[in-house]
Amino acid sequence: FIQMLRRTKKGDVLQLLRRAPEEMLPFVVEAAVAAQSEASLAALLDFLDFGKEPKSLLEKFLYAAAFSPRPSGELLRLVLDKLDGKQLAPEVWETGIVAVGSLVGKLCQQKLCGLQEVERGVETILAGLRGAKEEPEVVIYLLALGNAVLPETIPILLDHAEEGPTAVATAAISALRRFPARHISSKVKQTMRRILHEKRKSYDRTCRLAAAEILLDNKPSPMDVINILLAINELEMEMATFLLLKVQNSLRADHHPARKIMKDIMRDPRINNYNFFSKAGISSSFSGPLTVTQDLLSTFGLDLLFLEGGFLRKSISDFSLLSRGQQLRAAQVTIEAQGMELMLGENVLEGEEEPELMAGMSAIFFDVQLRPIVFFQGYTDLMAKVLLSSGEPTSVVKGNLLLMDHHQVIPLQSGLQVAIKLQGGLGLDISANMDVSIWDQELKTSISTRGSLTMDFQAELDSPFLQATLRNQVEVETSIHFDTMLRFSGSPVLMCLQLREEQVPYR
């Protein structure tokens, strides 16, 4: 369909969009974005009315743009024009801003940072951040900077990480974690040390642990590792348990940048002893390989951070691919719940700000941060959701994405040429649900991920006396469900975790 659209005139693409049945329209819009021809983008410009179209269709258009493997300046201009100066639904505006960040980052990877559209995109994010008054707005702009991964924005992220309230600091540190190790300078590490050791003010435990992870994951110095281990004795039980498991994971993982330093430090009996490594909290951190080949390592990680009373504060499930020194976050889903302990009269840690009752989720797919989803915010909202809950899961992202689009001509020694084309498409449906039962004192979360990947490879030799074509098609379907259930009616808190993977057909 994409290949057909690339040969089609603007008028015909516009007719297709206007006449497509309602259930087919999102697919046609996604394909028109993926085609990225002059005609398809001009047709989308005329067809999409951000004041009238349903939110779901506009989000599909914006996510298709954000995931585009090799976006053009024209695609970024189209997105910016559609967002400019309009009163938009909050969901559409948030998706639009994170999409602008993703497009800016991908264009800069193609050495196109000097484009006028890229400069306009960067200024849109930075001007918005400077003028943002509400905390959720600031968070969205920071996540967009995380998608853009521009080294010149690191000082802005550091300032928000150190000075901002919990939600803002968390978003800024999350954005900093997207940068490769070469950009994690001594200044960045110094700021992370101040956050971890609370040199200037108190920070939420999630911020402090994320700061420790930045230090551990980016060529740490022996002194950093020793200080983190020494700080464990000062931390409360669950934070200490979580951080120790992170250290042990890095010792087990051959690819971890801190492994050699850790092994050297563990030879010191003053650190490697029962007193340090006998923390008995229920938080956990696990990371292990799924596939190991000569060129590729795919890993699955699961982090669960609990509060002292047994409430789940944060869970992160992560699927990553590592190849030749490069890392790709294929999927990372984070579920957070805060303020739940106050409902049962538990005390807040000394120095921590009293958290607002809230539960939400954020996700990164193929290195693109999606807009966060809020399940409920505040006690009134929680009660409304509990009483009026439809039981339907919240859709995080659903659609068809072009992930690979490669065309190359290779000259052979014989003087002939081979044309190679590779396209890869992904159909994705991710939904999440959080169900809180005040009466039964239960908390259930579920994440469902369904995906199908298709890859089309073609090599063509064309000469006056010889024609040959080699074609290869691969299709994979998979479905993964991750459920957690917490029952906090008694002590100890009971918890059930379940990861279900359905049969994977591979053709």
C-alpha positions in Angstrom: 0.0 0.0 0.0 2.9 2.4 0.9 4.7 1.5 -2.4 1.4 2.3 -4.3 1.0 5.6 -2.5 4.5 6.7 -3.5 3.5 6.5 -7.1 0.1 8.3 -6.6 -0.8 11.9 -7.3 -2.0 14.3 -4.5 -5.6 14.4 -5.9 -5.9 10.6 -5.9 -4.5 10.3 -2.3 -7.0 12.9 -1.2 -9.8 11.0 -2.8 -8.6 7.8 -1.0 -8.6 9.6 2.3 -12.1 11.2 1.8 -13.7 8.0 0.6 -12.1 5.4 2.9 -14.7 3.7 5.2 -14.5 4.9 8.8 -12.8 1.7 10.1 -10.1 1.8 7.3 -9.3 5.6 7.6 -6.7 5.2 10.3 -4.8 2.6 8.2 -4.8 4.9 5.1 -3.6 7.9 7.3 -0.8 5.8 8.7 0.3 4.6 5.3 0.2 8.1 3.8 2.5 9.3 6.7 4.8 6.3 6.1 4.9 7.0 2.3 6.2 10.5 2.9 6.0 11.4 -0.8 5.3 15.1 -1.6 1.8 14.1 -2.9 0.8 12.1 0.2 2.0 14.8 2.7 0.2 17.6 0.7 -3.0 15.4 0.7 -2.7 15.0 4.5 -2.2 18.7 5.0 -5.5 19.4 3.1 -7.4 16.5 4.7 -6.6 16.6 8.4 -8.5 19.2 10.3 -7.3 19.3 13.9 -10.4 21.2 15.0 -12.9 18.5 13.7 -11.3 15.1 13.3 -11.8 12.6 16.2 -8.9 12.5 18.8 -8.1 8.9 18.0 -7.4 9.6 14.3 -5.2 12.6 15.1 -3.2 10.6 17.7 -2.7 7.9 15.1 -1.4 10.5 12.6 1.0 11.9 15.2 2.3 8.5 16.4 2.8 7.4 12.8 5.0 10.5 12.3 6.9 10.0 15.6 7.8 6.3 14.7 8.8 7.2 11.1 12.3 5.5 10.6 13.7 8.3 8.3 11.4 11.3 8.6 11.8 14.3 6.3 11.8 18.0 7.1 8.4 18.3 5.3 6.8 15.7 7.7 8.0 17.8 10.7 6.7 21.0 9.1 3.3 19.3 8.6 3.1 18.3 12.3 4.2 21.8 13.5 1.7 23.5 11.2 -1.1 21.3 12.5 -0.2 22.0 16.1 0.5 25.8 15.7 -1.8 28.2 17.5 -4.8 25.8 17.8 -7.0 24.9 20.7 -6.4 21.1 20.9 -7.7 18.3 23.1 -5.0 17.7 25.9 -4.3 14.2 24.6 -3.7 15.4 21.0 -1.5 18.3 22.2 0.6 16.0 24.4 1.0 13.4 21.7 2.0 16.2 19.2 4.7 17.6 21.5 6.4 14.2 22.1 6.1 13.5 18.3 7.9 16.8 17.6 10.7 15.7 19.9 11.0 12.3 18.2 11.1 13.9 14.7 13.7 16.4 15.8 15.9 13.6 17.2 15.6 11.4 14.1 16.4 14.3 11.7 19.5 15.2 13.8 20.6 11.5 13.6 20.4 11.9 9.8 22.8 15.0 10.1 19.9 17.3 9.3 20.0 19.4 12.5 20.5 22.6 10.4 17.1 22.3 8.7 14.8 25.3 9.3 12.0 22.9 10.4 14.3 21.3 13.0 15.2 24.7 14.5 11.5 25.6 14.6 10.7 22.3 16.3 13.5 22.8 19.0 12.3 26.4 19.6 8.6 25.1 19.9 9.7 22.7 22.7 12.0 25.2 24.5 9.6 28.2 24.3 6.8 25.9 25.6 9.0 24.7 28.5 9.9 28.3 29.4 6.2 29.4 29.4 4.7 26.3 31.0 2.9 27.1 34.3 1.4 23.7 35.1 3.4 20.7 36.2 1.9 18.2 33.7 2.8 20.7 30.9 6.5 20.9 32.0 6.6 17.1 32.2 5.5 16.7 28.5 8.1 19.2 27.3 10.8 17.4 29.2 9.8 14.0 27.8 9.9 15.6 24.3 13.5 16.7 25.0 14.2 13.1 26.0 12.9 12.0 22.5 15.1 14.6 20.8 18.3 13.6 22.7 20.0 17.0 21.9 23.3 17.4 23.9 22.8 21.2 24.1 19.6 20.7 26.2 21.4 18.7 29.0 21.9 21.8 31.2 18.1 22.5 31.0 17.4 18.9 32.0 19.9 19.0 34.9 18.3 22.2 36.2 14.8 20.6 36.3 16.2 17.3 37.7 17.8 19.1 40.7 15.3 21.9 41.4 11.9 20.7 40.2 9.1 19.0 42.2 8.9 15.2 42.1 7.0 14.7 38.8 9.3 17.2 37.0 12.5 15.8 38.5 11.4 12.3 37.5 10.7 13.3 33.9 14.0 15.2 33.6 16.1 12.3 35.0 14.2 9.9 32.7 15.1 12.2 29.7 18.8 12.2 30.8 18.8 8.4 30.9 18.1 8.4 27.1 21.5 9.9 26.3 24.4 7.7 25.3 27.4 7.4 27.8 29.5 9.9 25.8 27.1 12.7 26.8 27.0 11.8 30.5 29.7 14.3 31.5 31.3 14.9 34.9 28.8 17.8 35.4 25.9 15.4 34.8 27.4 12.9 37.3 28.0 15.6 39.9 24.3 16.5 39.7 23.3 12.9 40.0 25.5 12.5 43.1 23.8 15.5 44.7 20.4 14.0 44.1 21.3 10.5 45.3 23.0 11.8 48.5 20.4 14.6 49.0 23.1 17.3 49.3 20.7 20.3 48.6 17.2 19.1 49.4 15.1 16.0 49.9 14.1 13.9 46.8 11.5 11.2 46.2 13.0 7.7 46.4 12.3 7.1 42.7 14.4 10.1 41.8 17.3 9.1 44.0 17.3 5.5 42.6 17.2 6.8 39.0 20.1 9.1 39.7 22.1 6.1 41.1 21.3 4.1 37.9 22.7 6.9 35.7 25.9 6.7 37.7 26.1 2.9 37.5 25.2 2.6 33.8 27.6 5.2 32.4 31.2 4.2 32.9 31.2 4.7 36.7 34.3 5.5 38.6 35.3 3.1 41.4 34.7 5.9 43.9 31.1 6.3 42.7 30.4 2.6 43.1 31.9 2.6 46.6 29.9 5.6 47.6 26.7 4.1 46.3 27.4 0.9 48.3 28.2 2.9 51.4 25.0 4.9 51.0 23.0 1.7 51.1 23.4 1.5 54.9 21.8 4.9 55.2 18.8 4.1 53.0 15.5 2.7 54.2 15.0 -1.0 53.7 13.2 -1.2 50.3 15.5 1.4 48.6 18.5 -0.5 49.9 17.2 -3.8 48.7 16.4 -2.5 45.2 19.8 -0.8 44.8 21.7 -3.9 46.0 19.9 -6.0 43.4 20.8 -3.5 40.7 24.5 -3.9 41.8 24.2 -7.7 41.7 22.6 -7.5 38.2 25.5 -5.5 36.9 27.9 -8.1 38.2 26.1 -10.9 36.4 25.7 -9.1 33.0 28.7 -9.5 30.7 27.7 -6.4 28.7 27.3 -4.0 31.8 29.8 -1.1 31.7 30.3 -1.3 35.5 31.0 -5.1 35.7 34.8 -5.0 35.8 34.9 -2.2 38.4 32.3 -4.0 40.5 34.3 -7.2 40.4 37.4 -5.4 41.6 35.5 -3.6 44.4 33.9 -6.9 45.5 37.4 -8.2 46.4 37.3 -5.9 49.4 35.8 -7.8 52.4 34.8 -4.4 54.0 32.2 -4.1 51.3 31.5 -7.7 50.1 30.1 -9.0 53.4 26.9 -10.2 55.0 26.2 -6.8 56.6 25.9 -5.2 53.2 24.2 -7.8 51.2 21.6 -9.1 53.7 18.9 -6.5 53.2 15.5 -8.3 53.5 13.1 -6.0 51.7 10.5 -7.3 49.1 11.6 -4.9 46.3 13.2 -6.7 43.4 15.2 -6.0 40.2 15.9 -8.7 37.6 17.6 -8.5 34.2 18.5 -11.4 32.0 19.1 -12.4 28.4 16.3 -13.6 26.1 18.4 -14.1 22.9 22.2 -14.2 22.5 23.9 -14.3 19.1 27.3 -13.1 17.8 25.7 -9.7 16.8 22.7 -9.3 19.0 21.7 -9.5 22.7 18.1 -9.1 23.7 17.3 -8.7 27.4 14.2 -8.7 29.6 14.3 -6.7 32.8 11.7 -6.3 35.6 12.0 -3.7 38.4 9.6 -3.7 41.3 10.0 -0.9 44.0 7.8 -1.3 47.1 7.1 1.0 50.0 7.7 0.0 53.6 4.1 -1.0 54.1 4.1 -3.3 51.1 2.5 -1.0 48.4 3.9 -1.2 44.9 5.4 2.3 44.2 6.8 1.6 40.7 7.1 -1.3 38.3 9.2 -1.2 35.1 9.2 -4.0 32.5 11.8 -3.6 29.9 12.7 -5.4 26.6 16.0 -4.1 25.1 18.2 -4.9 22.1 22.0 -4.4 22.2 24.1 -4.7 19.1 27.7 -3.4 18.4 27.6 -1.0 21.3 24.2 0.5 20.4 21.1 0.0 22.6 17.5 0.1 21.5 14.6 0.1 24.0 12.2 -2.1 22.1 9.6 -1.7 24.9 9.6 -0.2 28.4 6.4 0.1 30.4 6.4 1.9 33.7 3.4 1.8 36.1 3.5 4.2 39.1 1.2 4.5 42.1 1.8 7.1 44.8 -0.1 8.3 47.8 -1.8 4.9 48.3 -0.1 4.5 51.7 -1.7 7.6 53.1 -5.2 6.0 52.6 -4.2 3.4 55.2 -2.6 6.0 57.5 1.0 5.2 56.9 3.6 7.9 57.5 5.7 9.6 54.8 9.5 9.3 55.0 11.0 12.3 56.8 11.9 15.1 54.4 9.8 13.7 51.5 6.9 15.9 50.2 3.5 14.4 50.9 2.6 12.6 47.6 -0.7 13.3 45.8 -2.9 10.2 45.4 -2.2 9.2 41.8 -1.7 6.2 39.5 -0.4 6.3 35.9 1.7 4.7 33.3 4.3 5.7 30.8 5.9 3.8 27.9 8.8 3.9 25.5 8.6 1.9 22.3 11.5 1.7 19.8 13.1 4.6 21.6 10.1 6.8 21.3 8.6 8.1 24.6 4.8 8.1 24.4 2.6 10.5 26.3 1.9 9.3 29.9 -1.5 7.9 30.8 -3.1 8.8 34.1 -5.4 6.2 35.6 -6.6 8.5 38.4 -5.4 11.7 40.1 -6.7 12.6 43.5 -9.1 10.9 45.9 -12.3 12.2 44.2 -11.1 10.9 40.8 -10.2 7.5 42.3 -13.7 7.1 43.9 -15.3 8.1 40.5 -13.2 5.5 38.7 -13.9 2.9 41.3 -17.7 3.5 41.2 -18.0 4.1 37.5 -15.3 1.8 36.2 -16.3 0.2 32.9 -13.6 -2.5 33.3 -12.3 -1.6 29.8 -8.5 -1.3 29.5 -6.9 2.0 28.5 -5.3 2.0 25.0 -1.7 3.2 25.2 -0.9 2.9 21.5 -2.6 1.0 18.6 -1.8 1.2 15.0 0.5 0.2 12.1 4.0 1.6 11.9 6.8 1.6 9.3 9.9 0.7 11.2 12.4 0.1 8.4 12.6 1.7 5.0 16.0 1.1 3.3 16.9 1.4 -0.4 20.5 0.9 -1.6 22.2 0.3 -4.9 25.4 -1.9 -4.7 27.9 -2.0 -7.7 29.3 -5.4 -8.3 32.9 -6.2 -9.5 31.5 -7.3 -12.8 30.2 -3.8 -13.5 26.5 -4.8 -12.9 24.4 -3.3 -10.1 22.1 -4.8 -7.5 19.2 -2.8 -6.1 18.3 -3.8 -2.5 15.0 -2.8 -0.8 14.1 -3.6 2.8 10.9 -2.6 4.4 9.6 -3.6 7.9 6.2 -2.9 9.3 4.8 -3.4 12.8 1.2 -3.7 13.8 1.0 -2.9 17.5 -1.8 -2.9 20.1 -0.9 -2.1 23.7 -3.4 -1.5 26.5 -3.1 -1.2 30.2 -5.5 -1.4 33.1 -5.3 -0.6 36.8 -8.2 -1.7 39.1 -8.3 -0.5 42.7 -10.8 -2.1 45.1 -11.1 -0.1 48.3 -13.5 -2.7 49.7 -11.4 -5.8 49.1 -8.1 -3.8 49.6 -6.7 -5.1 46.3 -4.7 -3.5 43.5 -4.6 -5.1 40.1 -2.6 -4.0 37.1 -2.4 -5.6 33.7 -0.5 -4.7 30.5 -1.3 -6.5 27.2 1.0 -6.2 24.2 0.0 -7.7 20.9 2.2 -7.2 17.9 2.9 -8.5 14.4 6.0 -7.7 12.5 6.4 -8.2 8.7 9.7 -7.7 6.8 10.0 -7.6 3.0 13.5 -8.0 1.4 14.1 -7.7 -2.3 17.4 -7.8 -4.3 17.1 -7.1 -8.0 19.8 -7.5 -10.7 18.7 -5.7 -13.9 20.9 -5.6 -17.0 20.2 -5.6 -20.8 21.0 -9.4 -21.0 20.1 -10.7 -17.5 17.3 -10.1 -14.9 17.2 -11.8 -11.5 15.2 -11.1 -8.4 15.5 -12.6 -4.9 12.7 -11.9 -2.5 12.2 -12.9 1.1 9.2 -12.2 3.4 9.1 -12.8 7.1 6.1 -12.5 9.4 6.1 -12.9 13.2 3.1 -12.5 15.6 3.4 -12.4 19.4 1.3 -11.6 22.4 2.6 -10.9 25.9 0.4 -10.2 29.0 1.9 -9.0 32.3 -0.4 -9.0 35.4 0.2 -8.0 39.0 -2.1 -8.4 41.9 -1.6 -7.0 45.4 -3.7 -7.8 48.4 -2.9 -5.4 51.3 -5.8 -6.4 53.6 -3.4 -8.3 55.9 0.3 -8.4 56.8 2.5 -9.4 55.1 1.1 -8.0 51.8 0.4 -10.8 49.3 1.5 -10.3 45.7 1.0 -12.3 42.5 3.0 -11.7 39.3 2.1 -13.4 36.1 3.8 -13.1 32.7 2.0 -14.9 29.9 3.3 -15.4 26.4 1.1 -16.9 23.7 2.4 -19.2 20.9 4.5 -17.3 18.5 3.8 -18.1 14.8 6.8 -17.4 12.6 6.5 -17.6 8.8 
